[in-house]
């Protein structure tokens, strides 16, 4: 499908930072994008909260959450501190968006391997003290609340741990939060597991986090298709997930895996991941990447077998077919 832009309406234009289109079209909500577009439209002059609400159709709280979100990921630079207010300030000055490289690190220190997994169980009073002493943490909490709702004591501890002890940047933590929200797995233990994995793999920039989210999403979709083909409704086990990841990295199509499943059922009458893996690896060694190639090899073998019976040619090595049809 192709579209032509109506250039007749381009009499007056305003710019949108590339990072918005590159990284946030999937991550940001519709309300957040509305508010950003209007603020960018008003760049160079002051804009009131009432004006934002009136012209975008969002609620005052949605406007506040949107401003905090874009501020947290460094698309907007605040003209004044938002840390002591739960709403958008009465006056906002939209400034030139800062570059990603200028993203602040929230009280980050470089953790050693021994201390990185450790997590302090901060008391509510200690958390409150940290919030008062750090505008960054305070605003991170507000962005998290806009996505997850009111934060529990455990969630507050997790966010501080990700920031202070793992050293993850604000925009990276926000990306992690929205990814977990998208897959409906927002419990603290799961989010901490991903956060520590990102720390271990040095995923600590917005671009790196976005690329990792895309990789995780692609893997989840591939895994979901495989489990559906196999007729399994439960989540894959750790061993099954490892095999599925190997199949994806090897470039096995779902059609080829489905045909391998058929061969598996023909031979042992049950779904067996290890057996299917052997079939796929054998086909890969034989240079087969599509079901059609395997079927052609099977057809060729059948013709040769018929010729053997008719000519009684004992020199034909029919054992080679074991590799083709994978009778392990």
Residue pairs with C-beta under 8 A, 6 or more apart in sequence:
14 40
14 41
14 43
15 40
16 37
16 40
17 75
17 97
19 75
19 97
19 100
19 206
20 28
20 36
20 75
22 210
23 206
23 207
23 210
24 33
24 73
24 75
25 33
27 175
27 178
27 210
28 36
28 69
29 66
31 56
31 58
31 62
31 65
31 66
32 65
32 66
32 69
32 70
34 56
34 57
34 58
34 66
35 52
35 56
35 58
35 62
35 63
35 66
35 67
35 70
36 66
36 70
36 75
36 76
38 47
38 52
38 55
38 56
39 47
39 52
39 67
39 70
39 76
39 92
39 94
40 94
42 51
42 94
43 94
44 94
46 91
46 92
46 93
47 91
47 92
47 93
47 94
48 90
48 91
48 92
49 60
49 63
49 64
49 87
49 88
49 89
49 90
49 92
52 58
52 63
52 88
52 92
53 59
53 60
53 63
56 63
58 66
60 87
60 88
61 86
61 87
63 87
63 88
64 85
64 86
64 87
64 88
65 142
65 143
65 146
67 76
67 78
67 82
67 88
67 92
68 82
68 139
68 142
68 143
68 146
69 143
69 146
69 174
70 76
71 77
71 78
71 82
71 139
72 139
72 140
72 143
72 170
72 171
72 174
73 103
73 170
73 171
73 174
73 206
74 97
74 98
74 99
74 100
74 102
74 103
74 104
74 171
75 97
76 94
76 95
76 97
77 95
77 96
77 97
77 98
78 92
79 89
79 91
79 92
79 93
79 95
80 89
81 135
82 88
82 89
82 139
82 142
83 135
83 138
83 139
86 142
100 171
100 205
100 206
100 207
103 169
103 170
103 171
103 205
103 206
104 136
104 169
104 170
105 167
105 169
106 134
106 136
106 137
106 140
106 163
106 164
106 169
106 170
107 134
107 136
107 137
107 163
107 164
108 163
108 164
108 167
108 168
108 169
109 164
109 165
109 167
110 167
111 165
111 166
111 167
111 199
115 165
116 165
116 166
116 196
116 199
116 200
117 196
118 165
119 157
119 158
119 161
119 165
119 192
120 157
120 160
120 161
120 165
121 157
122 130
122 156
122 157
122 160
124 153
127 153
127 156
127 157
127 160
130 137
130 160
131 137
131 138
131 141
132 138
136 163
136 170
137 159
137 160
137 163
139 170
140 159
140 163
140 170
140 173
140 174
141 151
141 156
141 159
143 174
143 177
144 151
144 155
144 159
144 173
144 174
144 177
145 151
147 177
147 178
147 181
148 155
148 177
148 181
148 186
151 159
152 188
154 188
155 188
157 188
158 188
158 191
158 192
158 195
159 173
161 192
161 195
162 168
162 173
162 176
162 191
162 192
162 195
163 170
163 173
166 195
166 196
166 198
166 199
167 199
167 204
168 176
168 195
168 198
168 199
168 204
169 204
169 205
169 206
171 206
171 209
172 198
172 203
172 204
172 205
172 206
172 208
172 209
173 195
175 206
175 209
175 210
175 213
176 191
176 194
176 195
176 198
176 209
177 186
177 191
179 194
179 213
179 216
179 217
180 186
180 190
180 191
180 194
182 217
183 220
185 191
197 203
198 204
198 209
198 212
201 212
202 208
203 209
203 212
218 248
219 244
219 245
219 248
222 244
222 248
222 254
223 236
223 241
223 244
225 254
226 236
226 244
226 247
226 254
226 257
227 233
227 234
227 235
227 236
229 254
229 257
229 258
229 261
230 261
230 271
231 271
232 271
236 244
239 273
240 273
243 273
243 274
243 277
246 277
247 257
247 277
247 280
250 280
250 284
251 289
252 280
252 284
252 289
253 289
253 290
255 290
255 291
256 280
256 283
256 288
256 289
256 290
256 291
256 294
257 276
257 280
258 291
259 291
259 294
260 276
260 279
260 280
260 283
260 326
261 271
261 276
263 279
263 325
263 326
264 270
264 271
264 272
264 275
264 276
264 279
265 271
267 275
267 326
267 327
267 328
268 275
275 328
278 326
278 328
279 326
279 328
282 323
282 326
283 289
283 294
283 326
285 323
286 297
286 323
286 324
287 293
288 294
288 297
294 324
297 324
298 324
298 325
301 318
301 321
301 324
301 325
304 316
304 318
305 318
305 321
307 313
307 316
308 314
308 316
308 318
